[in-house]
Amino acid sequence: MFDMSALLVALNLIGSSVDTWLWVVPGIAIGLFFGAMPGISITMAMALTLPLTLYMDFLSAIIFLTSVYTGAGYGGSVPAVLINIPGTSAAVATTFDGYPMARKGMHNEALGGALGASVIGSVISYTVLLFLVVPIADLVIKIGPVEMFGVALWGMLMIGSLTGPSMLRGFVAGGLGVLIGTIGMNTVGFIRGTMDIPDLLDGVSPIPALMGLLASSQLLGLVSAKFIIDNENARTLSAAKIMQGFMAVFQHKVTMLRGTIIGIVIGAAPGVGASVSNLLSYSDAKRRSKDPDSFGKGTIEGVIAAESGNSSGEGGSMATTLALGIPGGGATAVILAAFAMHNIVVGPSFIDKSKDMVYVLIINNIAQCFILIPVGLIFIFFASSIVKVPLKYLIPTVLIISIFGCYATDGNTAGAITLCIFSVIGWLMARYHYPPSAMVVGLLLGGMFETEAIKTMQLSAGNMFYFLERPGGVALFILILASTGYSIWKKFQTK
Amino acid sequence: MKDNLRFSIDYGHLIFLIIISAWVIWYWINARSVSTSPENLLIIQPVSIGILILAVCILPQCFRSADIPDELKPEPLSTVEFLKIVAVMLAMAGLVYLMFTVGFDVGVLFFSAITTIICGERRPLLVGLFSIVTTLVIVKGYQLLITFPMPNLFL
């Protein structure tokens, strides 16, 4: 548990190694840039910067990489708000309200709110990690297919909150997403819907598909418009409005805290990551909101919920990495590689023997979050200029970057072709009011939902009440029932 | 009563719904042809049936498109606007084709020029300048960033 003497040693170590702090600002800036580039994932950003750390001492290397991680985590929300392209898959839900806010001329507030939620979410998650790193890791070990199925099911319920004006069309969109998410070889080895195309064996690549559904399709609908924001007076860059957005986090502190808790728990589960916590936090906030109809139309509460969910996932993911040596996702796997490059093996013995080093990393991550505020504000200020660029130049540029980003994900034609196909599908869906966002959720969670359902079925040998034998599973299903029941009860009350 | 029987068919929506249903039926049959084991159809079969039932429920809206709520009606779209959208879609397909057959630089150069014109820029000097700068910055930038090969004709 918490070790005060190790904390004091850590603080002393941080104070005496000032040179390591010099890597924080460049790391965050690099992370912000890569995170904001569509198609360049956090993992890719860290893999690209990993060789730079070869000649650094251990502490500098890890601090530099975690700074990239922190910067990239927020960077993904910038294009999500400004051009409806989630820079990373962890920023999908940020587009749902961020982009409508930008179109209304509230881009400054949306970006400020996203920054505030990211910073505060990360600070809370790392503070929790400081005290509970070992219990969180113990909890992670107990997560099995039943619990993972519960998480996937919880995510699926989000489709119900993204249906838009027609519930029927919303569920068709979500269902189609689930089916597309199951294309390819499933966990048992059955190959479906590939049309003998080898690239489809691993399924439809989610990043190009979601970029096509959310971004390119929107841009196609804007070919006759002049600017992203119609109102010329609203196309301003305002530090005051960015700060106003930042401070809005404190007006929605309950949403923020709930998103953070979801992020920590989901982020700690290996292989789930921030893309799921981002969606879950958003849907939970919508279900509990006093004004759920405002979600999807440009409410800052939606941006805050989405960003608090993905940023706090960082702390949870780091807990599993440090305490168990199991990476929560691709980015933490790169951090593990950096540890290995310096001949350090993380895991239970690392926590026992080098608790001071663990505290150094956690405290440094908390400090990085605070340093992200000024660096992020400067970045936002320049990135926001995009709203002043005429669409006749912005549309070709963004489409090219999207296609290049898709090529960058796997280095073959499949990504680019997927983007083109899903751009057309997305445009048709948006035109006939089948919400593309519901399809994105189905697509992101469809594969996981099927995999965990099959594993649960195999483990339980067909026993439907098997989950009752797993306390974690029971807790999750109670949570799902309570959350869904509450939103239904609230809907009836408002009627 | 006579008024209630009047049909106003939204052909676009009808075709879209037919394509969705056809794909779902094809995918369901394809999955069943692989195996009828529950491990294969656990999700696919119920979701396919659900979508088809929902599609049947939506179908009448295609034939009574004038009577559905305004928020479900498609936005008005002029022929010029529609042609512009189709042109950008085709230009995207052309970009992908040129990128992998001729070179990334040539694809980007043509795509940026054509799309800028489609989106309303009529000054040749600006179109040319924008296309060249975009090609140089994006192609060179991504060459630095990604490790996958990017075949080019000129750069």
Chai-1 contact restraints between the chains, C-beta under 6 A:
chainA,res_idxA,chainB,res_idxB,connection_type,confidence,min_distance_angstrom,max_distance_angstrom,comment,restraint_id
A,P165,B,E71,contact,1.0,0.0,6.0,A-B,restraint_1
A,P165,B,L72,contact,1.0,0.0,6.0,A-B,restraint_2
A,S166,B,L72,contact,1.0,0.0,6.0,A-B,restraint_3
A,L168,B,L54,contact,1.0,0.0,6.0,A-B,restraint_4
A,L168,B,C57,contact,1.0,0.0,6.0,A-B,restraint_5
A,L168,B,I58,contact,1.0,0.0,6.0,A-B,restraint_6
A,F171,B,L54,contact,1.0,0.0,6.0,A-B,restraint_7
A,V172,B,I51,contact,1.0,0.0,6.0,A-B,restraint_8
A,V172,B,L54,contact,1.0,0.0,6.0,A-B,restraint_9
A,G175,B,V47,contact,1.0,0.0,6.0,A-B,restraint_10
A,G175,B,G50,contact,1.0,0.0,6.0,A-B,restraint_11
A,G175,B,I51,contact,1.0,0.0,6.0,A-B,restraint_12
A,V178,B,V47,contact,1.0,0.0,6.0,A-B,restraint_13
A,L179,B,Y27,contact,1.0,0.0,6.0,A-B,restraint_14
A,L179,B,V47,contact,1.0,0.0,6.0,A-B,restraint_15
A,T182,B,I43,contact,1.0,0.0,6.0,A-B,restraint_16
A,T182,B,I44,contact,1.0,0.0,6.0,A-B,restraint_17
A,V188,B,E39,contact,1.0,0.0,6.0,A-B,restraint_18
A,F190,B,V34,contact,1.0,0.0,6.0,A-B,restraint_19
A,F190,B,S35,contact,1.0,0.0,6.0,A-B,restraint_20
A,F190,B,N40,contact,1.0,0.0,6.0,A-B,restraint_21
A,R192,B,N30,contact,1.0,0.0,6.0,A-B,restraint_22
A,R192,B,A31,contact,1.0,0.0,6.0,A-B,restraint_23
A,R192,B,V34,contact,1.0,0.0,6.0,A-B,restraint_24
A,G193,B,Y27,contact,1.0,0.0,6.0,A-B,restraint_25
A,G193,B,N30,contact,1.0,0.0,6.0,A-B,restraint_26
A,L220,B,I85,contact,1.0,0.0,6.0,A-B,restraint_27
A,L220,B,V88,contact,1.0,0.0,6.0,A-B,restraint_28
A,V223,B,K84,contact,1.0,0.0,6.0,A-B,restraint_29
A,V223,B,I85,contact,1.0,0.0,6.0,A-B,restraint_30
A,V223,B,V88,contact,1.0,0.0,6.0,A-B,restraint_31
A,V223,B,C119,contact,1.0,0.0,6.0,A-B,restraint_32
A,S224,B,E81,contact,1.0,0.0,6.0,A-B,restraint_33
A,K392,B,T116,contact,1.0,0.0,6.0,A-B,restraint_34
A,K392,B,C119,contact,1.0,0.0,6.0,A-B,restraint_35
A,K392,B,G120,contact,1.0,0.0,6.0,A-B,restraint_36
A,K392,B,E121,contact,1.0,0.0,6.0,A-B,restraint_37
A,I395,B,C119,contact,1.0,0.0,6.0,A-B,restraint_38
A,P396,B,S112,contact,1.0,0.0,6.0,A-B,restraint_39
A,P396,B,T115,contact,1.0,0.0,6.0,A-B,restraint_40
A,P396,B,T116,contact,1.0,0.0,6.0,A-B,restraint_41
A,I400,B,V108,contact,1.0,0.0,6.0,A-B,restraint_42
A,I400,B,I138,contact,1.0,0.0,6.0,A-B,restraint_43
A,F404,B,Y142,contact,1.0,0.0,6.0,A-B,restraint_44
A,A408,B,I146,contact,1.0,0.0,6.0,A-B,restraint_45
A,G411,B,F148,contact,1.0,0.0,6.0,A-B,restraint_46
A,T413,B,F100,contact,1.0,0.0,6.0,A-B,restraint_47
A,A416,B,V96,contact,1.0,0.0,6.0,A-B,restraint_48
A,C420,B,M92,contact,1.0,0.0,6.0,A-B,restraint_49
A,C420,B,A93,contact,1.0,0.0,6.0,A-B,restraint_50
A,C420,B,V96,contact,1.0,0.0,6.0,A-B,restraint_51
A,V424,B,M89,contact,1.0,0.0,6.0,A-B,restraint_52
A,L428,B,F16,contact,1.0,0.0,6.0,A-B,restraint_53
A,R431,B,P74,contact,1.0,0.0,6.0,A-B,restraint_54
A,Y432,B,H13,contact,1.0,0.0,6.0,A-B,restraint_55
A,Y432,B,F16,contact,1.0,0.0,6.0,A-B,restraint_56
A,H433,B,L72,contact,1.0,0.0,6.0,A-B,restraint_57
A,E450,B,I43,contact,1.0,0.0,6.0,A-B,restraint_58
A,A453,B,L42,contact,1.0,0.0,6.0,A-B,restraint_59
A,I454,B,E39,contact,1.0,0.0,6.0,A-B,restraint_60
